[in-house]
């Protein structure tokens, strides 16, 4: 696959993320201006932190004058679901060479979803790198636009956040088509609805993804134990 | 906030975010071929995907609110999601499904249409 075509394919794959990241990034940029963060500060945050909810949390920290330890702990807690993302990408990122640090740095929910849904032939590290880079590009562009234009940026974008919901729905259907097994979806339903009922909103994602990982771990132990017993 | 304070603040946030993302790669660098890691690599992504859907639809909470159409985004969320699923099963064109569902959702929200 030549490089032009590869970039074009990556661009098409990231379009849904673009429609989500541009307005969300703009919202971040506008809010940054409102709590007194300069334009370059907002851009620097999107370049170096690169985490949707994490950056909004950081702005709240700036606004409230939070301590550094407090901010570090809160950021770690908020992003701890990414621990589990890494677990399922260990093999995929092996042999990514110089691209690997960036691939790990840029692993947002949306990028993780796109990368794990790519068909096998385009799952090479170079393509993963293009997709990751474009996604962060949309995010930085949106933040910059929001920070520069401030509240003057008022086109009616209410409801556009649904684009990321739609992306996750489509990727779930694609995963189901590829895997053809109910197991992970059953676990996700139980953990997702359970967390929705039992946990406060800020712990919802971590609780659901953490418990799903633990159940998968238990399932692995349970499904491999008989085999080792019979072979022993 | 002074310049140094802002830069320190951003650096701390950046490091904490990266730490969460890089930890498994550092801690389990030699375990990539372990059957348990392969097991998680196979089943965790689809589970995470569905959890992200459930999380994104959390404003529709009939179980908690006790009514079928709970929350101001209740019905638009359900209708637009069903449309995305329908479009995707029908045409299997990711962009068409995503943009069709989103345009419908935005129209319902902005026009204030609630059945």
Interface residues (C-beta under 8 A of the other chain):
Chain A: X12 X15 X16 X19 X36 X37 X41 X44 X45 X48 X49 X50 X51 X54 X55 X58 X61 X62 X65 X68 X71 X72 X73 X75 X76 X79 X80 X82 X83 X84 X85 X86 X87 X88 X89 X90 X91 X92 X93 X94 X100 X104 X105 X107 X109 X112 X113 X116 X117 X156 X157 X158 X159 X160 X162 X163 X164 X165 X166 X167 X168 X169 X170 X171 X172 X173 X174 X175 X176 X179 X183 X184 X185 X187 X188 X189 X191 X192 X193 X196 X197 X201 X204 X205 X208 X209 X212 X213 X216 X217 X219 X220 X224
Chain B: X1 X6 X8 X9 X10 X11 X12 X13 X14 X15 X16 X17 X18 X19 X20 X21 X22 X23 X24 X25 X28 X29 X31 X32 X33 X35 X36 X37 X38 X39 X40 X41 X42 X43 X44 X45 X46 X47 X48 X49 X50 X51 X52 X53 X54 X55 X56 X57 X58 X61 X63 X64 X76 X77 X80 X81 X84 X85 X88 X89 X94 X95 X97 X98 X99 X101 X102 X105 X106 X107 X108 X109 X110
